Amino acid sequence: MSPDDIAYLYSLTNEYRSIRYDLRNMQAFAAALGNPQDAFESILIAGTNGKGSVARMLAAMMPSAGLYTSPHLERLNERIRIGDVEISDADLGRVFEQAKEAAASASGLLYAPTYFEIVTAMAFIHFRNRVRFAVLEVGLGGRLDATNIVHQKVSVITSIGLDHQQFLGNTLEEIAAEKAGIIK
């Protein structure tokens, strides 16, 4: 990705400041990309604590699986992996361009795709035709998270605590219900 591409993506702010909670938008966005999330089997992980650790452990059991986590610590590439290999800068640029083009031309969008929706779509594009399985970490909540458009084979919910109450609810029960929204 070029510095301008990175600047554009970051101008959308991060997943918490740009959150819009409606799966219809992500579904329309993915449809414009040819529904890449349907090209592989998924494991979807939600929870308050331990999502990343569980995702990495599951991915380690399937060395050729895709792994999508958030947030990244240093580089966006960290979020999208196949096995132990981060997405290359060239592939990151390629999937970004595809996502950006689809975002500009997709019909049925309720709003311009958010940072998290675009990065999630980039992971789906990268995994399409490359992996048989992908382990996906929910960004926030579960029921209305952009990752929840997949038809996963397995849903995992780690420990639940009071987190992101402004989006998920004020009680453990309300928050648990949002996270349980990944169960299909």
trRosetta pair geometry for C-beta under 8 A, 3 or more apart (Angstrom, degrees):
i j d omega theta_ij theta_ji phi_ij phi_ji
1 5 4.1 -124 -171 88 96 134
1 6 5.4 116 123 -53 123 83
1 9 7.7 -17 -173 -6 153 137
1 76 7.6 1 24 60 148 142
1 89 6.6 -116 14 -167 63 77
1 92 5.2 -70 -25 116 102 104
1 93 4.3 -178 -69 -88 49 77
1 96 5.3 52 -99 13 113 160
2 5 4.6 104 51 1 73 101
2 6 7.2 -138 96 -1 42 85
2 93 7.0 77 -19 -122 65 120
3 6 5.6 -53 -147 38 35 112
3 7 6.2 38 153 -21 66 106
4 7 5.5 -52 -145 37 32 113
4 8 6.3 37 153 -22 65 103
5 8 5.7 -52 -150 33 30 112
5 9 6.4 27 154 -16 64 106
5 93 6.6 120 55 -125 172 80
5 96 5.6 78 -178 134 131 150
5 97 7.9 -59 -118 -65 136 72
5 100 7.8 -103 -137 -47 97 150
6 9 5.8 -56 -147 38 31 109
6 10 6.1 20 158 -9 66 111
6 76 7.4 -159 -122 -9 96 139
7 10 6.0 -61 -142 46 27 104
7 11 6.2 40 153 -35 63 104
8 11 5.5 -51 -151 22 29 117
8 12 7.6 33 150 -24 58 94
8 100 7.7 37 120 -113 144 132
9 12 6.1 -51 -172 18 37 112
9 76 7.5 28 113 -98 153 156
9 96 7.0 -70 -65 -141 131 123
9 115 6.4 98 177 -131 73 87
9 118 6.6 -147 -131 102 94 143
9 119 7.5 92 -166 -65 124 93
10 13 7.5 50 176 -88 51 20
10 115 7.5 50 -113 -118 29 129
12 18 5.5 29 155 -98 78 168
12 114 6.1 147 166 -167 121 49
12 115 4.0 164 102 -63 115 86
12 118 7.0 101 47 13 170 136
13 17 4.0 -85 155 85 137 119
13 18 4.4 152 71 -42 104 106
13 115 6.0 -127 78 -22 47 138
14 17 5.5 76 53 21 73 98
14 18 6.8 170 75 9 28 99
14 71 7.2 -2 -160 -114 124 134
14 115 6.0 -100 -135 85 22 158
14 116 7.8 56 170 -52 51 92
15 18 6.8 -76 -131 52 19 89
15 19 6.3 50 164 -72 60 88
15 70 6.7 64 -20 162 153 145
15 71 7.2 -149 15 -86 122 101
15 114 7.3 92 -124 137 55 123
15 115 6.0 -120 -69 85 54 108
15 116 3.8 69 -111 -62 98 124
15 139 5.1 -126 -167 178 156 135
15 140 6.3 168 143 -18 120 120
16 19 6.1 -15 -146 -29 27 114
16 140 7.0 129 -92 -71 75 149
16 164 7.7 -131 -125 -115 106 113
18 114 4.4 157 128 -151 114 108
18 115 5.2 108 50 9 147 101
18 116 7.2 174 78 1 106 91
19 114 6.8 63 -105 -151 25 167
19 116 7.4 17 -98 17 68 137
19 140 6.7 -51 -109 61 136 152
19 167 6.4 -31 126 -106 160 140
20 25 6.7 25 105 21 122 161
20 110 7.7 -170 149 93 137 115
20 111 5.7 -111 -164 57 174 145
20 114 5.7 178 18 -47 99 129
21 141 7.8 32 -125 34 119 160
21 144 4.4 54 -171 126 90 147
21 167 6.9 157 -63 -158 138 103
22 25 5.2 79 91 -4 97 103
22 26 8.0 168 100 0 57 84
22 110 5.9 -25 96 47 147 158
22 144 6.6 -12 -70 -161 19 118
23 26 5.5 -58 -155 43 53 108
23 27 5.8 56 148 -25 79 105
23 144 5.7 -128 -41 -141 89 64
23 146 7.7 164 -117 -108 67 39
23 148 6.3 -76 -105 85 126 103
23 149 6.1 159 -164 -76 105 89
24 27 5.6 -55 -145 38 32 115
24 28 6.3 32 157 -18 66 105
24 108 7.5 -115 163 159 94 102
24 110 6.0 76 93 -28 109 125
25 28 5.9 -56 -150 36 29 108
25 29 6.3 29 152 -18 64 109
25 109 5.8 54 -141 -149 81 68
25 110 4.7 -86 -78 31 101 101
25 111 6.2 -26 -115 42 143 77
25 113 6.8 161 156 -99 110 67
25 117 6.7 -54 119 -117 109 157
26 29 5.4 -53 -144 39 33 115
26 30 6.1 33 157 -18 67 106
26 113 7.7 95 -96 -125 60 101
26 117 5.3 -139 -97 -132 90 107
26 120 7.2 -15 -139 87 123 139
26 121 7.8 -160 -150 -62 82 99
26 146 4.5 172 -102 -136 146 78
26 149 5.2 -147 119 -38 116 136
27 30 5.9 -53 -143 39 28 109
27 31 6.3 33 154 -23 62 106
27 149 5.5 178 -82 -125 72 129
28 31 5.6 -51 -147 33 31 115
28 32 6.7 35 152 -21 62 102
28 106 5.6 115 142 162 92 122
28 107 7.0 -116 -167 93 114 45
28 108 3.7 -153 -127 100 132 107
28 109 5.2 -166 104 -74 137 54
28 110 7.6 140 23 -13 144 74
29 32 5.9 -55 -158 31 31 112
29 33 6.9 18 148 -8 63 108
29 102 6.4 95 -166 131 69 114
29 103 6.5 8 -133 -95 106 69
29 106 5.5 -36 -108 -110 49 173
29 109 6.5 65 -65 -98 81 102
29 113 5.2 81 -104 -84 147 127
29 117 6.0 89 42 167 170 119
29 121 5.9 -91 138 -79 118 140
30 33 5.6 -64 -153 43 38 108
30 35 5.2 59 147 -107 99 55
30 36 6.9 -122 -155 29 89 73
30 37 5.9 -29 -150 7 139 114
30 121 6.5 -153 -87 -112 70 98
30 124 6.8 -25 -124 104 104 166
30 149 5.8 177 -6 125 157 156
31 34 7.7 60 -173 -65 32 13
31 35 5.9 11 -100 -56 47 88
31 106 7.3 112 72 -146 84 107
31 108 7.3 12 58 56 137 140
32 102 4.1 138 117 -165 115 99
32 103 7.8 153 88 -61 150 28
32 105 6.4 154 -160 89 130 82
32 106 3.5 -87 -50 -102 154 95
32 107 7.3 148 -82 21 108 58
33 36 5.5 -49 127 -14 116 103
33 98 6.7 82 -129 149 103 106
33 99 7.0 -6 -89 -101 133 60
33 102 4.8 -12 -67 -106 82 165
33 121 6.0 162 -29 -165 161 112
33 124 7.2 99 110 98 148 120
33 125 6.2 -94 -174 -80 135 102
35 38 4.5 21 139 5 111 118
35 39 7.9 146 116 -27 73 83
36 39 5.6 -42 -167 9 54 120
36 121 7.5 103 40 -162 125 67
36 124 4.1 127 90 143 112 96
36 125 5.0 -145 -55 -86 175 45
36 127 7.0 123 152 66 110 82
36 128 3.9 -85 -154 -57 100 131
37 40 7.6 -81 -164 46 38 82
37 42 7.2 -5 -172 -46 91 140
37 124 4.6 -48 -65 -136 77 128
37 149 6.0 108 61 100 166 98
37 150 4.8 -122 175 -94 123 81
38 151 7.3 35 -110 22 77 110
39 127 7.2 158 80 112 108 83
39 128 4.2 74 52 -133 155 78
39 129 6.1 -48 170 -40 144 59
40 66 6.7 59 132 15 167 129
40 127 5.4 -79 8 146 152 114
40 128 7.0 -136 -18 -100 104 42
40 131 5.1 32 -122 91 147 86
40 132 6.0 154 -140 176 90 16
40 133 6.2 171 174 -97 104 13
40 134 5.1 77 114 -10 137 104
41 132 6.4 5 24 152 100 67
41 133 4.9 -31 74 -105 95 71
41 134 7.4 166 84 22 46 67
41 152 7.6 87 177 -145 65 51
41 153 5.2 9 -173 -17 110 124
42 133 7.2 153 -90 -160 27 64
42 134 5.3 -23 -108 68 76 87
42 135 7.6 144 -160 -96 64 23
42 136 5.6 -9 -161 4 114 120
42 150 4.3 2 31 161 164 146
42 151 7.3 124 36 70 114 39
42 152 4.0 -82 93 -106 97 82
42 153 6.7 155 66 10 48 76
42 154 8.0 -143 114 44 54 69
43 58 5.9 -116 95 156 157 153
43 133 7.1 28 -9 -178 97 107
43 134 7.5 -158 29 97 70 46
43 135 4.9 -15 64 -115 108 69
43 136 6.9 166 80 24 53 71
43 152 5.9 107 -113 -162 19 119
43 153 6.7 -44 -78 59 66 85
43 154 4.5 -9 -121 67 88 106
43 155 7.8 -179 -163 -82 60 23
43 156 6.6 28 172 -7 101 112
44 136 5.2 -20 -108 72 66 104
44 138 6.5 64 178 -53 92 93
44 142 8.0 113 147 -146 117 95
44 147 6.1 154 -134 137 108 114
44 148 6.9 93 -162 -101 153 61
44 150 6.1 169 -64 68 122 123
44 152 4.2 -124 -7 -46 104 162
44 154 7.5 175 28 92 62 58
44 155 5.5 -18 69 -114 95 69
44 156 7.2 -180 91 27 45 73
44 182 5.0 -150 117 -173 128 129
45 51 5.0 145 129 -149 112 85
45 54 5.5 172 -145 94 146 120
45 55 5.3 -140 34 -71 154 91
45 58 7.6 -178 -56 13 134 147
45 135 7.0 21 -11 -179 119 88
45 136 6.9 174 20 88 78 50
45 137 5.2 -33 69 -110 107 59
45 138 6.3 -139 90 0 50 85
45 155 7.9 158 -86 -166 36 49
45 156 4.4 -16 -110 70 79 107
45 157 7.7 169 -158 -84 55 29
45 158 6.8 39 -178 -22 100 102
46 51 6.8 -26 -152 -104 14 123
46 138 4.2 17 -96 16 78 149
46 141 7.2 -31 -148 132 124 31
46 142 3.8 9 -115 -89 156 121
46 145 7.5 174 -101 10 112 150
46 155 7.5 -9 13 -172 102 93
46 156 7.4 163 28 88 57 57
46 157 5.3 -17 74 -111 87 76
46 158 7.4 -155 101 20 39 77
46 179 4.3 171 135 -159 127 86
46 180 7.9 -147 80 -58 143 24
46 181 7.9 98 -59 55 174 73
46 182 4.9 171 -16 -5 131 142
47 50 5.9 -36 108 63 143 90
47 51 5.1 174 55 -65 98 91
47 54 7.8 69 28 18 144 144
47 138 7.9 129 15 47 53 119
47 156 7.7 -48 -26 125 120 78
47 157 5.2 137 -71 -173 93 56
47 158 3.0 155 108 53 177 82
47 159 5.9 79 -173 52 120 39
47 160 6.0 -111 -146 -73 69 67
47 179 6.2 85 -82 -158 36 142
48 158 7.1 -128 43 94 53 96
48 159 5.9 -67 53 104 97 73
48 160 5.1 114 -9 -137 111 36
48 161 4.2 -165 122 31 169 81
48 162 7.9 47 -119 37 150 20
48 163 4.7 153 -132 -1 104 136
48 175 7.5 30 -66 155 114 134
48 179 7.8 -71 -39 -77 71 151
49 158 6.2 -123 82 127 48 124
49 159 5.1 -17 56 68 94 110
49 161 6.6 33 -12 6 106 120
50 53 5.1 -61 -155 46 63 113
50 54 5.5 60 148 -22 88 105
50 158 3.9 -167 79 -170 110 147
50 159 5.9 84 13 21 129 93
51 54 6.0 -63 -148 40 26 107
51 55 6.1 27 156 -22 65 110
51 69 7.8 152 123 -136 97 90
51 137 4.9 108 152 -147 114 107
51 138 6.7 -103 -142 45 148 79
51 158 5.5 -139 -67 12 59 139
52 55 5.6 -54 -144 36 30 113
52 56 6.3 26 158 -16 65 106
52 69 5.3 72 -122 -151 89 129
52 137 6.1 20 -85 -112 57 157
53 56 6.0 -56 -148 37 29 107
53 57 6.3 28 154 -18 64 107
54 57 5.7 -55 -146 37 31 111
54 58 6.3 29 157 -16 66 107
54 156 6.0 -161 149 135 143 146
54 158 5.6 -158 -13 -75 145 120
55 58 6.0 -58 -148 39 28 108
55 59 6.2 25 156 -16 64 110
55 67 6.3 119 156 -154 104 99
55 69 5.6 156 99 -87 154 104
55 135 5.0 149 -156 141 79 119
55 136 7.6 -105 -127 90 122 8
55 137 4.7 -52 -63 -64 154 105
56 59 5.7 -55 -142 41 30 110
56 60 6.2 37 155 -27 64 105
56 67 7.1 59 -99 -153 54 145
56 69 7.6 7 -56 -67 86 145
57 60 5.7 -52 -149 30 30 114
57 61 7.0 31 151 -20 60 101
58 61 5.8 -55 -160 29 36 112
58 62 7.1 -4 154 14 66 104
58 65 7.8 -67 128 86 82 162
58 135 4.9 149 96 -114 117 144
58 156 7.6 -150 -53 -18 149 160
59 62 6.2 -77 -151 57 37 85
59 65 5.1 -140 -138 81 73 120
59 66 7.9 -88 -125 101 114 25
59 67 4.2 11 -107 -83 156 121
59 81 7.5 68 178 88 154 118
59 83 7.8 168 164 -121 102 25
59 135 4.6 -119 -66 27 91 143
60 63 7.2 16 -161 -82 38 67
62 65 3.7 59 106 -27 114 123
62 133 5.4 -36 156 73 159 137
62 135 7.5 150 51 -35 122 113
63 83 5.0 29 174 -120 68 100
63 84 7.8 -25 -153 -18 85 86
64 82 6.9 0 -168 175 51 94
64 83 5.8 -14 -101 -62 34 103
64 131 6.5 172 141 -128 78 82
64 132 7.1 46 106 22 111 97
64 133 8.0 95 91 43 76 90
65 82 7.3 -163 102 -148 27 62
65 83 7.2 117 47 -68 51 51
65 131 5.8 81 -148 -163 37 128
65 132 7.5 -72 -101 63 68 72
65 133 4.4 -42 -118 89 103 96
65 134 6.1 161 -179 -100 87 31
65 135 5.8 59 141 -11 133 94
66 80 7.6 -25 -167 -163 99 72
66 81 7.0 148 -160 85 52 52
66 82 5.4 -33 -98 -98 62 74
66 123 7.1 129 167 178 128 93
66 126 7.3 141 -133 103 129 95
66 127 4.0 -15 -76 -111 165 116
66 130 7.1 90 -70 92 112 104
66 131 4.1 -145 -29 11 97 168
66 133 7.1 -163 27 105 76 48
66 134 3.5 -19 67 -112 111 93
66 135 7.0 -174 91 26 59 60
67 80 7.7 153 83 -154 60 29
67 81 4.4 -12 57 63 103 102
67 82 7.4 172 14 -89 78 25
67 134 7.1 -166 -65 -159 26 70
67 135 5.1 -4 -112 61 70 100
68 79 6.2 24 -155 161 64 81
68 80 5.9 5 -106 -102 77 65
68 81 7.9 -171 -70 28 39 69
68 120 7.2 81 175 -129 146 64
68 123 4.1 60 -105 -166 129 157
68 127 7.8 -70 -44 -42 114 133
68 134 6.5 28 -4 173 104 114
68 135 7.3 -175 29 91 66 54
68 136 4.8 4 58 -120 113 70
68 137 6.3 -149 102 26 67 76
68 147 7.3 173 101 -111 133 123
69 72 7.9 115 96 -79 89 62
69 78 7.4 -60 70 135 107 84
69 79 5.6 -140 67 -139 61 60
69 137 4.6 45 -119 20 60 140
70 79 5.7 27 -82 -127 69 117
70 116 7.3 41 -133 -129 168 99
70 119 7.5 104 -93 112 125 139
70 137 6.1 -165 23 92 73 114
70 139 5.0 -6 67 -110 146 83
71 79 7.5 -52 -168 -86 34 113
72 75 6.1 -92 163 80 139 33
72 76 5.6 -165 11 -107 163 29
72 77 7.6 100 -132 50 148 41
72 78 4.1 131 -136 58 103 115
72 79 5.0 -81 -63 -44 105 93
73 78 6.3 -22 28 64 77 175
74 78 6.7 101 50 -31 74 138
75 78 5.5 122 72 -19 74 95
75 86 7.6 57 92 180 120 155
76 79 6.2 -42 -177 13 54 114
76 92 6.6 118 100 -155 112 140
76 119 7.1 -127 -159 -124 109 119
77 80 6.7 -83 -161 50 43 86
77 86 4.3 68 148 163 103 124
77 87 5.2 -145 -146 63 79 79
77 88 7.5 15 -134 -127 128 6
77 89 6.9 -56 -76 -75 133 59
77 92 5.8 -81 -92 -66 85 143
78 81 7.6 -14 -172 -49 37 106
78 86 5.9 -42 -93 -118 37 127
79 119 6.4 3 107 172 160 122
79 123 6.8 -93 129 -75 99 120
80 86 7.0 85 78 -162 62 64
80 87 4.2 11 95 -20 110 128
80 92 7.4 151 55 -98 134 89
80 122 6.6 -93 -61 117 153 98
80 123 4.6 -155 -106 -106 109 84
80 126 5.4 73 176 55 135 159
81 84 6.9 -38 -177 -164 129 12
81 85 6.1 148 -158 76 82 42
81 86 5.4 -49 -96 -97 86 44
81 87 6.9 -116 -83 -27 37 70
82 85 5.6 -19 66 64 74 98
82 87 7.8 86 -4 -76 87 67
82 126 7.8 -141 -42 144 108 107
82 127 7.4 158 -83 -107 102 72
82 130 6.1 -83 -95 141 150 122
82 131 5.9 -153 -125 -68 107 117
87 91 5.0 -122 -174 90 91 118
87 92 5.0 115 123 -65 117 87
87 95 7.5 -54 -168 18 147 137
87 126 5.6 -52 -108 -140 129 156
88 91 4.6 90 54 13 85 100
88 92 6.6 -143 93 -8 43 87
89 92 5.5 -53 -145 36 30 116
89 93 6.4 32 155 -19 63 104
90 93 5.8 -56 -154 35 29 111
90 94 6.4 30 150 -21 64 106
91 94 5.3 -51 -145 35 37 115
91 95 6.3 27 160 -11 70 104
91 126 6.2 82 158 -122 117 108
92 95 6.3 -57 -144 41 27 101
92 96 6.1 32 154 -23 62 110
92 122 7.2 36 -147 178 63 133
93 96 5.6 -56 -145 36 29 115
93 97 6.4 31 157 -21 64 103
94 97 6.0 -55 -154 32 28 109
94 98 6.7 24 152 -15 62 106
95 98 5.5 -51 -148 38 38 113
95 99 6.2 38 153 -18 68 106
95 121 8.0 175 168 118 100 72
95 122 4.3 106 129 -153 118 79
95 123 7.9 101 157 -47 154 20
95 125 4.3 156 -140 87 104 127
95 126 5.0 -42 -72 -57 155 88
96 99 5.8 -59 -148 40 30 109
96 100 6.0 30 156 -20 67 109
96 118 7.7 45 -135 165 71 110
96 122 5.9 8 -76 -109 57 127
97 100 5.7 -54 -141 38 29 111
97 101 6.3 30 158 -19 64 106
98 101 5.9 -55 -148 36 28 110
98 102 6.4 24 155 -15 63 109
98 122 7.9 135 65 -111 97 66
98 125 5.4 150 87 -145 140 158
99 102 5.8 -58 -147 40 30 110
99 103 6.2 35 154 -24 65 107
99 113 7.7 -105 172 84 99 158
99 118 5.1 113 151 -157 135 80
99 121 4.6 130 -120 102 115 121
99 122 5.2 -58 -33 -69 147 77
99 125 6.5 -127 -56 -13 93 145
100 103 5.6 -52 -147 33 30 114
100 104 6.6 27 154 -18 62 106
100 118 7.4 40 -73 -145 62 124
101 104 5.9 -61 -153 36 31 109
101 105 6.3 -6 161 7 67 115
102 105 6.3 -77 -139 52 29 90
102 106 5.4 46 166 -53 72 104
102 121 7.2 -142 73 170 139 149
103 106 6.3 -28 -123 4 22 116
103 109 7.6 76 -154 -89 59 156
103 112 6.5 58 176 -161 110 77
103 113 4.7 -98 -120 20 115 119
103 118 6.5 -14 -64 -99 142 103
106 109 5.1 86 97 -41 111 111
109 112 7.0 52 153 -91 142 28
109 113 7.0 -85 -137 -47 130 75
111 114 7.8 34 104 -48 114 82
113 117 4.0 -130 -166 97 96 127
113 118 5.0 123 122 -58 123 82
113 121 7.2 -19 -169 -6 157 139
114 117 4.7 96 49 8 74 104
114 118 7.0 -141 92 -5 38 87
114 146 7.8 -140 58 -58 108 137
115 118 6.0 -63 -152 36 25 108
115 119 6.3 16 158 -12 65 110
116 119 5.8 -56 -141 41 32 106
116 120 6.0 35 158 -21 66 108
116 139 5.2 38 -154 -110 138 175
116 140 7.9 -58 -124 8 170 105
116 146 5.6 171 127 8 98 140
117 120 5.8 -55 -144 38 27 112
117 121 6.3 29 155 -19 62 107
117 146 4.8 -167 -100 -111 65 145
118 121 5.7 -55 -149 37 30 111
118 122 6.4 36 150 -25 64 103
119 122 5.4 -47 -150 30 35 118
119 123 6.8 38 151 -20 63 98
120 123 5.8 -51 -155 31 35 111
120 124 6.6 34 149 -17 65 104
120 139 7.5 -88 -67 -33 120 126
120 146 4.4 165 28 118 166 127
120 147 5.8 -134 -139 -72 131 69
121 124 5.5 -53 -148 37 36 113
121 125 6.3 39 153 -21 68 103
121 146 7.9 -77 -38 170 75 129
122 125 5.8 -52 -147 35 31 112
122 126 6.3 30 154 -19 64 107
123 126 5.7 -57 -148 37 31 111
123 127 6.2 24 157 -15 66 110
123 134 7.7 129 153 -168 106 143
123 136 7.6 130 124 -115 144 99
124 127 6.0 -60 -145 40 28 107
124 128 6.5 43 154 -38 63 99
125 128 5.8 -43 -153 13 31 117
126 130 6.7 -43 153 29 58 147
127 130 5.7 -123 -156 57 32 103
127 131 4.8 -49 -159 32 87 117
127 134 4.9 3 -146 -78 156 138
131 134 5.6 100 100 -65 142 84
136 147 4.8 169 154 -160 127 128
136 150 6.5 134 25 6 158 154
136 152 7.5 -126 40 -89 117 126
137 147 7.4 -153 88 -70 31 170
138 141 6.8 -114 161 77 128 44
138 142 5.1 -26 -140 -98 163 68
138 145 4.7 82 -157 90 95 172
138 147 5.3 -140 -106 52 57 134
138 148 7.1 33 -114 -53 106 92
138 179 7.6 159 76 -135 163 76
138 182 6.5 -104 -68 -71 136 140
139 145 5.4 167 42 -151 84 116
139 146 6.7 27 12 33 129 96
139 147 6.6 149 -8 -10 84 112
140 145 6.0 165 60 -100 55 107
140 164 5.7 147 -160 -114 108 173
140 167 6.4 15 152 99 126 156
140 168 7.6 -135 164 -55 88 113
141 144 6.2 2 102 48 143 78
141 145 5.4 179 74 -50 87 100
141 164 6.9 -104 -54 93 82 143
141 167 6.3 -107 -52 126 123 115
141 168 5.2 -175 -97 -95 98 106
141 178 4.4 -71 -154 154 98 120
141 179 6.4 -137 -172 -75 45 59
141 181 7.2 3 153 42 96 129
142 145 5.5 -34 -118 3 17 121
142 148 6.2 105 173 -75 53 131
142 157 7.8 -14 -88 -105 158 101
142 178 5.7 132 40 141 89 66
142 179 4.3 99 -5 -137 138 37
142 180 6.9 124 89 27 149 18
142 181 4.6 148 105 59 96 90
142 182 4.2 -85 -175 -33 113 99
143 148 6.6 86 -180 -138 14 176
143 177 7.6 0 -43 134 137 68
143 178 5.0 -103 5 -155 113 57
143 179 7.7 -70 -25 -45 81 11
143 180 7.7 14 -63 74 98 52
143 181 2.3 -26 -85 133 83 173
143 182 7.1 -112 -72 -43 42 55
144 148 6.9 -106 -123 44 5 142
144 178 7.7 -52 14 -155 88 96
144 181 7.1 -8 -20 124 57 158
145 148 4.9 103 65 -14 77 106
145 182 7.6 -15 40 -78 118 103
146 149 6.9 -30 179 -5 48 107
147 150 6.5 -27 170 3 66 110
148 181 6.8 -1 -136 121 155 98
148 182 5.6 -121 -112 -107 105 76
151 184 6.8 -101 -142 88 64 166
152 155 6.0 115 91 -68 132 71
152 182 7.4 7 32 172 139 99
152 184 7.1 134 49 23 80 122
155 182 4.8 159 -141 117 120 100
155 183 4.8 -162 77 -95 166 61
155 184 7.1 145 -45 12 133 73
157 160 7.0 -6 166 -51 108 108
157 179 5.5 106 -135 142 116 114
157 180 6.6 -12 -80 -88 155 62
157 182 7.3 162 -72 51 95 119
157 183 7.9 -41 -36 -51 121 103
160 172 6.4 114 121 -159 110 90
160 175 6.0 158 -180 114 113 110
160 176 5.1 82 149 -90 169 82
160 179 5.9 -152 -105 29 121 158
161 172 7.4 -47 -142 -111 27 98
161 175 7.7 -46 96 114 24 157
162 165 6.1 1 -177 -64 88 113
162 172 6.7 -73 -67 -75 76 73
162 175 6.7 -168 -114 -26 43 159
163 168 7.0 31 87 36 65 147
163 175 6.8 110 45 -148 69 142
164 167 4.7 -30 158 43 105 108
164 168 5.0 77 97 -2 94 115
164 175 7.9 129 66 -125 81 111
165 168 6.2 -76 -114 57 29 84
165 169 6.5 -74 -148 88 67 29
165 170 5.3 62 -164 -101 116 53
165 175 7.4 -60 -100 -73 66 116
168 174 6.6 137 142 124 70 93
168 175 4.6 56 137 -114 123 76
168 178 4.6 -120 -147 29 92 162
168 179 7.8 28 -151 -38 133 82
169 173 7.7 -89 129 83 146 61
169 174 2.5 -133 154 127 158 131
169 175 5.2 -145 61 -53 104 60
169 177 7.3 49 -3 47 159 106
169 178 6.5 -177 1 -23 113 123
170 174 6.3 46 40 39 49 146
171 174 4.7 97 54 6 81 99
171 175 7.0 -152 92 -1 42 88
172 175 5.7 -60 -145 44 32 109
172 176 5.8 36 156 -23 68 109
173 176 5.7 -53 -143 37 27 112
173 177 6.4 31 155 -23 61 104
174 177 5.7 -53 -152 31 30 113
174 178 6.8 30 151 -18 62 102
175 178 5.8 -52 -154 33 35 111
175 179 6.5 27 152 -12 67 107
176 179 5.8 -59 -146 42 33 107
176 180 5.9 33 155 -20 68 110
177 180 5.7 -54 -140 39 29 111
177 181 7.0 54 150 -43 57 90
178 181 5.7 -35 -169 -3 35 122
179 182 6.9 -33 173 4 50 104
180 183 5.4 -26 -178 7 71 116
